[in-house]
């Protein structure tokens, strides 16, 4: 079973994403803050990370930078799942090191396909 780290401070979003992924057979590890997410990523080394960009302690871009600079570096795909949807946001996050970008609100019917488009079929 593939493990996913969800770094998301909004409980409604976290519950929705968790339910979709668990139904698809993924094991979930949640984190509510950027610092918790970074520490969890280093500890569990998930198969991929879903990263909110607006977090209460440090920005998701800082979490991304820290992960990419750590010993796990580029070995774990990271997908930004964010309400940042202005012109250039997608390109900026991909250039910063994200492997994919999914806009909120997520579409529950397309979410797994969007993830697989970003990181391949991990099931």
C-alpha positions as CSV (number, residue, x, y, z in Angstrom):
1,X,0.0,0.0,0.0
2,X,1.4,3.4,-1.0
3,X,1.8,6.0,1.7
4,X,0.8,9.7,1.1
5,X,1.7,12.6,3.3
6,X,-1.0,15.3,3.3
7,X,0.2,18.6,4.5
8,X,-3.0,20.6,4.9
9,X,-4.2,22.9,7.7
10,X,-7.9,23.0,6.7
11,X,-9.6,20.0,8.4
12,X,-12.4,19.9,5.8
13,X,-9.9,19.7,2.9
14,X,-7.8,17.1,4.8
15,X,-10.8,14.9,5.5
16,X,-12.0,15.1,1.9
17,X,-8.6,14.3,0.5
18,X,-8.1,11.5,3.0
19,X,-11.4,9.9,2.2
20,X,-10.7,10.0,-1.6
21,X,-7.2,8.5,-1.2
22,X,-8.2,5.8,1.3
23,X,-11.0,4.7,-1.0
24,X,-8.4,4.4,-3.7
25,X,-6.2,2.2,-1.5
26,X,-3.6,4.7,-0.2
27,X,-2.3,4.9,3.4
28,X,-2.5,8.4,4.8
29,X,-0.2,10.4,7.1
30,X,-1.6,13.8,7.9
31,X,0.2,17.0,9.0
32,X,-1.5,20.3,9.9
33,X,1.5,22.6,9.7
34,X,4.5,23.0,7.5
35,X,7.0,22.2,10.2
36,X,5.1,19.0,11.2
37,X,4.9,18.1,7.5
38,X,8.6,18.6,7.0
39,X,9.5,16.4,10.0
40,X,7.0,13.8,9.0
41,X,8.4,13.6,5.5
42,X,11.9,13.0,6.8
43,X,10.6,10.4,9.3
44,X,8.3,8.3,7.1
45,X,9.6,9.0,3.6
46,X,6.2,8.8,1.9
47,X,5.6,7.7,-1.7
48,X,4.4,11.2,-2.5
49,X,3.4,14.4,-0.7
50,X,0.3,16.6,-1.2
51,X,1.3,20.1,-0.1
52,X,-1.0,23.0,0.6
53,X,0.9,26.3,0.0
54,X,-0.9,28.5,2.6
55,X,0.0,27.0,6.0
56,X,-0.3,28.6,9.4
57,X,3.4,28.5,10.4
58,X,5.6,28.5,7.3
59,X,4.6,28.7,3.7
60,X,4.3,25.6,1.7
61,X,7.1,26.9,-0.6
62,X,9.4,26.9,2.4
63,X,8.4,23.3,3.2
64,X,9.1,22.4,-0.4
65,X,12.5,24.2,-0.2
66,X,13.5,22.4,3.0
67,X,12.5,19.0,1.7
68,X,14.4,19.5,-1.6
69,X,17.5,20.6,0.4
70,X,17.3,17.6,2.8
71,X,18.6,14.1,2.5
72,X,15.4,13.0,0.7
73,X,16.0,15.7,-1.9
74,X,14.1,15.0,-5.1
75,X,13.3,11.4,-4.4
76,X,9.7,12.1,-3.3
77,X,7.2,13.6,-5.7
78,X,5.5,16.7,-4.3
79,X,2.2,18.0,-5.6
80,X,1.0,21.5,-4.7
81,X,-2.7,21.3,-3.8
82,X,-3.6,25.0,-3.5
83,X,-6.1,27.8,-4.0
84,X,-3.3,29.8,-5.6
85,X,-4.7,30.1,-9.1
86,X,-3.4,33.4,-10.4
87,X,-1.6,33.6,-13.7
88,X,1.9,32.3,-13.2
89,X,1.3,30.4,-9.9
90,X,1.4,27.0,-11.5
91,X,4.6,27.7,-13.3
92,X,6.2,29.3,-10.2
93,X,5.5,26.3,-8.1
94,X,6.7,23.8,-10.7
95,X,9.9,25.8,-11.1
96,X,10.3,25.8,-7.3
97,X,10.4,22.0,-7.3
98,X,6.8,20.7,-7.3
99,X,6.2,17.7,-9.6
100,X,2.5,18.7,-10.0
101,X,-0.1,21.3,-9.3
102,X,-3.8,20.7,-8.5
103,X,-6.1,23.7,-7.9
104,X,-8.6,23.9,-5.1
105,X,-11.4,23.3,-4.8
106,X,-10.5,19.7,-5.8
107,X,-12.8,17.7,-8.0
108,X,-13.4,14.4,-6.1
109,X,-14.2,12.6,-9.4
110,X,-10.9,13.6,-11.0
111,X,-8.5,13.8,-8.1
112,X,-6.9,10.4,-8.3
113,X,-6.4,10.8,-12.1
114,X,-4.9,14.3,-11.5
115,X,-2.4,12.8,-9.0
116,X,-1.5,9.9,-11.3
117,X,-1.0,12.4,-14.1
118,X,1.6,14.2,-11.9
119,X,3.4,11.2,-10.4
120,X,2.3,8.2,-12.4
121,X,0.3,5.2,-11.3
122,X,1.5,4.4,-7.8
123,X,-1.1,1.8,-6.9
